[in-house]
Amino acid sequence: MEPITLITVTYRGEDALLSLQARSLALYASPRVVEQVIVIDNDETRLSGRRLTDLLNVYDWLRSRVTVIHSGSITSTRAGSGWVNQQILKLLIANYVKTPWYVVLDAKNHAIRPLSLSDFLSPDGRARGGFQSYAVHPLKARLLTTLRYMGLDETPADYYPPTSTPFVFKTEIAREIANSHGFEAQFVKNDLTEFFLYSAWILQRDGDWSRVFDGNAIQCPVVWGGSANASGVEEAIRLAADFDAPFFGVHRRALQRLRPSDYRLLAQHWVSWGLMRSLHEAQQFRLRFFREQTASLVLRRLYRR
């Protein structure tokens, strides 16, 4: 199996999280696993020269494999929502990828143990990827919208690939979608979702997902904003250990909401995983995150005006 490309779409409010991800990849990735890293800067305020240099330095040995691309170089579409633009970019980036497969991460994701190709691809060459029911899922309506757009009935909603990251894309399939007629305009007009569309495209083409997904999810427990407390942190950490998860995640809302004592539980594990040198460094990381979130919010309001 050939090495993969890692993709992250980010903005200024997540620079601290991206730096944590970069540190984790420098520590736990290897040349046999990662051929290329592409960071898509999806912000009106671009990374400054100093911040870009600092970020590349964090990637360490991966530095020569990292490309930072501003979203304006990939698309001129501005959907009015950074979330929608981000989804479009995750498919358009296929035209810049040199490897047969690429893996999309969110800035909230970071590696917590040595990575291998088998974390992303099965021995038979298919992508890792599980399935779940969307019968009572908050995103069910968006899934049904995408299925209807692709001319499919609602039956697959009971057994459908997830929308969580890390998510493995087959580059040639993502290119088919990205280069289809009027892709960007249709994506916005029809209120589509990137992961749902990719999976629906495969389903319409092949009749099922057996040629692309192997049915085994990539484990990445996440501390979400709604579980930003001691029990939420402990549960995510327990799951990471139980499943030998290659990745862990902390949503930005969780970082904002965790009480100091609960954050300390998380910080202790960052230290144990080698992602922080000390609890003091973890505190400085959170302060940086708060500063960048505040600055990003102010700037985005100014741009909207």
matplotlib code that plots the C-alpha trace (Angstrom):
import matplotlib.pyplot as plt

x = [0.0, 1.2, 1.5, -1.4, -2.0, -3.4, -5.8, -6.9, -9.1, -8.6, -9.0, -7.4, -9.4, -8.1, -4.4, -3.5, -5.4, -3.7, -0.3, -1.2, -2.1, 1.2, 3.1, 1.3, 2.0, 5.7, 5.8, 3.6, 3.6, 6.3, 7.5, 6.0, 2.6, 2.4, 3.5, 2.0, 0.3, -2.0, -3.3, -6.1, -6.2, -9.9, -9.8, -10.0, -7.0, -4.2, -1.5, 1.3, 4.8, 5.9, 3.0, 3.5, 7.2, 6.3, 3.7, 6.1, 8.7, 6.2, 5.8, 9.5, 10.7, 7.4, 8.1, 9.3, 6.1, 3.7, 1.9, -0.2, -2.8, -5.2, -8.8, -9.0, -6.4, -8.7, -12.2, -13.7, -17.0, -18.0, -21.1, -21.7, -20.8, -17.3, -18.7, -20.1, -16.9, -14.9, -17.0, -16.5, -12.8, -12.5, -13.6, -11.9, -8.5, -8.5, -7.1, -4.0, -3.5, -0.8, -1.6, -4.4, -6.0, -6.3, -7.5, -9.4, -8.8, -10.4, -8.1, -9.6, -8.0, -4.5, -2.6, -2.0, 0.1, 2.4, 0.4, 0.5, -1.1, -3.4, -5.1, -6.4, -6.5, -7.3, -4.9, -7.1, -6.6, -10.0, -10.5, -11.3, -14.8, -17.7, -21.5, -24.2, -27.9, -29.2, -32.8, -32.7, -29.5, -29.4, -28.0, -30.7, -32.5, -29.2, -28.5, -32.0, -31.4, -28.2, -29.8, -32.7, -30.2, -28.4, -31.7, -31.6, -34.3, -34.2, -33.4, -29.6, -30.2, -30.5, -26.9, -24.7, -21.0, -20.4, -19.5, -16.8, -13.1, -10.6, -12.4, -10.6, -11.3, -10.3, -8.7, -10.1, -13.7, -13.4, -12.0, -15.0, -17.3, -15.2, -14.9, -18.5, -20.5, -21.4, -20.2, -19.7, -22.9, -24.9, -23.4, -24.5, -27.9, -28.9, -27.7, -25.4, -22.9, -19.4, -19.2, -22.8, -22.3, -19.1, -20.8, -23.9, -21.8, -20.2, -23.6, -25.1, -22.1, -21.5, -24.8, -23.1, -19.9, -18.1, -15.5, -14.5, -15.1, -14.1, -16.7, -14.2, -14.3, -11.2, -11.5, -11.2, -13.0, -13.9, -14.5, -17.5, -18.9, -21.9, -19.6, -17.1, -16.8, -14.8, -16.9, -16.9, -13.1, -12.6, -15.0, -13.3, -9.9, -11.2, -12.6, -9.2, -7.5, -10.1, -10.0, -6.3, -7.5, -4.9, -6.5, -8.2, -10.3, -11.1, -13.8, -13.1, -16.3, -15.1, -11.8, -13.9, -16.2, -14.0, -13.5, -9.9, -10.0, -11.6, -9.1, -6.3, -7.5, -7.2, -3.8, -2.4, -3.1, -1.6, 1.5, 1.4, 0.9, 4.0, 2.0, 2.8, 6.0, 4.2, 1.0, 2.3, 2.7, -0.9, -2.1, -0.2, -1.8, -5.3, -4.5, -3.3, -6.4, -8.6, -6.7, -7.0, -10.6, -11.4, -9.3, -10.9, -14.4, -13.8, -12.2, -14.9, -17.6, -15.6, -15.5, -19.2, -19.9]
y = [0.0, 3.5, 6.3, 8.6, 12.4, 14.1, 17.1, 19.6, 22.7, 25.3, 29.0, 31.5, 30.5, 26.9, 27.7, 26.4, 23.1, 22.8, 23.3, 20.4, 18.2, 19.1, 18.1, 14.8, 14.0, 14.9, 12.5, 9.6, 9.6, 8.2, 8.5, 5.0, 6.3, 10.0, 11.2, 14.7, 17.0, 19.7, 22.5, 24.5, 28.0, 28.9, 32.3, 35.9, 36.7, 34.6, 33.0, 35.6, 34.7, 34.3, 32.1, 30.0, 29.5, 28.6, 26.1, 24.4, 24.2, 22.2, 19.7, 19.0, 16.2, 16.5, 20.1, 19.3, 17.3, 20.1, 22.4, 25.3, 26.5, 29.4, 28.4, 31.3, 29.4, 26.4, 28.0, 31.4, 30.2, 31.9, 30.2, 32.6, 29.9, 28.8, 25.4, 25.0, 26.3, 23.8, 21.0, 22.0, 22.3, 18.8, 17.5, 20.1, 19.3, 16.0, 17.8, 18.7, 15.2, 13.0, 9.8, 7.2, 7.9, 11.0, 11.3, 14.4, 15.5, 18.3, 20.6, 19.0, 15.6, 14.6, 11.4, 9.7, 6.7, 5.6, 5.5, 2.8, 2.4, -0.2, 2.5, 4.0, 1.1, -2.6, -5.2, -5.8, -2.1, -0.8, 2.3, 1.9, 3.1, 1.9, 2.4, 3.7, 4.3, 7.9, 7.0, 9.4, 11.3, 15.1, 15.1, 12.7, 15.6, 16.5, 12.9, 12.5, 15.7, 14.3, 10.9, 12.6, 14.8, 11.6, 10.0, 7.4, 6.4, 6.8, 3.1, 3.7, 6.0, 2.9, 1.8, 4.6, 5.7, 8.3, 11.9, 11.9, 12.5, 11.0, 10.2, 8.3, 9.5, 7.6, 10.4, 9.4, 9.2, 12.6, 14.0, 12.7, 14.6, 17.8, 17.9, 17.1, 19.7, 22.7, 20.9, 24.0, 25.7, 22.6, 21.8, 25.2, 25.3, 21.8, 22.1, 19.0, 17.6, 16.4, 13.0, 12.2, 13.1, 11.1, 8.0, 8.5, 8.9, 5.5, 3.9, 5.2, 4.0, 0.6, -0.3, -0.8, 0.3, -3.1, -2.1, 1.0, 0.7, -2.3, -1.7, -1.0, 2.5, 4.6, 5.1, 8.7, 9.4, 13.1, 15.4, 17.5, 20.7, 18.9, 16.5, 19.2, 17.9, 15.4, 12.4, 13.4, 13.6, 10.4, 8.5, 9.7, 8.7, 5.3, 4.6, 5.6, 3.0, 0.3, 0.6, 1.4, 4.5, 6.2, 9.6, 11.6, 14.8, 17.9, 20.2, 23.9, 24.4, 21.8, 23.7, 26.8, 25.1, 22.8, 23.9, 24.1, 20.9, 19.0, 20.6, 19.3, 15.7, 16.3, 18.0, 15.1, 12.8, 15.1, 15.0, 11.2, 10.9, 13.2, 16.0, 18.5, 18.7, 19.8, 20.9, 24.4, 24.1, 22.8, 25.9, 28.1, 26.3, 26.9, 30.6, 30.9, 29.1, 31.7, 34.6, 33.3, 32.4, 36.0, 37.6, 35.4, 36.2, 40.0, 39.8, 37.7, 40.1, 43.0, 41.1, 40.4, 44.2]
z = [0.0, -0.9, 1.7, 2.1, 2.1, 5.1, 4.7, 7.3, 6.6, 9.2, 10.1, 12.5, 15.5, 15.3, 14.9, 18.3, 17.6, 14.2, 16.0, 18.4, 15.4, 13.7, 16.8, 17.0, 13.4, 13.8, 16.8, 15.5, 11.7, 9.5, 5.8, 5.2, 6.1, 5.1, 1.7, 1.8, 4.3, 2.9, 5.1, 3.6, 5.1, 4.9, 6.5, 5.1, 7.4, 6.0, 8.1, 8.6, 7.5, 11.1, 12.1, 8.9, 9.8, 13.4, 12.2, 9.7, 12.5, 14.6, 11.8, 12.2, 9.9, 8.0, 7.0, 3.5, 2.9, 4.1, 1.7, 3.0, 0.4, 0.9, 0.0, -2.5, -4.7, -4.8, -5.2, -5.7, -4.2, -1.0, 0.3, 3.1, 5.6, 6.5, 7.3, 3.7, 2.1, 4.2, 2.8, -0.8, -0.2, 1.1, -2.3, -4.5, -2.9, -4.6, -7.7, -5.6, -4.1, -5.6, -3.7, -4.4, -1.0, 1.2, 4.8, 5.9, 9.5, 11.5, 13.5, 16.6, 15.7, 16.9, 16.8, 20.2, 19.2, 16.3, 13.0, 10.4, 7.0, 8.4, 10.5, 7.3, 4.8, 5.1, 3.9, 0.8, -0.2, 0.8, 3.1, 6.7, 7.3, 9.4, 9.1, 11.4, 11.4, 10.8, 11.8, 14.7, 13.9, 13.9, 10.4, 9.0, 7.1, 5.4, 4.5, 2.9, 1.0, -0.5, -1.3, -3.1, -5.1, -6.2, -7.2, -4.4, -2.0, 1.8, 2.6, 3.0, 5.9, 8.2, 7.3, 6.0, 6.3, 9.0, 8.7, 11.3, 10.9, 10.2, 6.9, 4.0, 0.4, -2.7, -4.7, -8.1, -6.8, -5.1, -8.4, -10.3, -7.9, -7.8, -11.6, -12.3, -14.1, -11.9, -8.8, -6.5, -7.5, -7.2, -3.8, -2.4, -4.2, -3.1, 0.5, 0.1, 2.6, 1.6, 3.3, 2.5, -1.2, -1.5, -0.1, -2.2, -5.3, -4.6, -3.8, -7.1, -9.1, -7.5, -5.9, -2.5, -0.6, -0.5, -3.1, -1.2, 2.6, 4.7, 7.5, 10.2, 11.6, 12.4, 16.1, 17.3, 20.6, 20.9, 23.9, 22.5, 23.8, 25.2, 27.2, 28.4, 32.0, 34.0, 33.0, 29.3, 29.3, 31.2, 28.9, 25.8, 27.3, 28.3, 24.8, 23.3, 25.5, 25.0, 21.2, 20.8, 19.0, 16.6, 17.1, 19.8, 19.4, 21.4, 20.0, 20.3, 22.3, 24.8, 25.2, 25.9, 28.4, 30.4, 34.1, 35.2, 37.1, 34.2, 31.7, 33.9, 33.4, 29.6, 30.0, 32.0, 29.1, 26.5, 28.6, 28.9, 25.1, 24.6, 23.0, 25.9, 27.8, 31.1, 32.6, 32.4, 28.7, 28.4, 30.3, 28.0, 25.0, 26.3, 26.9, 23.3, 22.1, 24.0, 22.5, 19.0, 19.3, 20.5, 17.8, 15.1, 16.2, 16.1, 12.7, 11.2, 12.4, 10.9, 7.5, 7.6, 8.0]

ax = plt.figure().add_subplot(projection="3d")
ax.plot(x, y, z, "-o")
ax.set_aspect("equal")
plt.show()
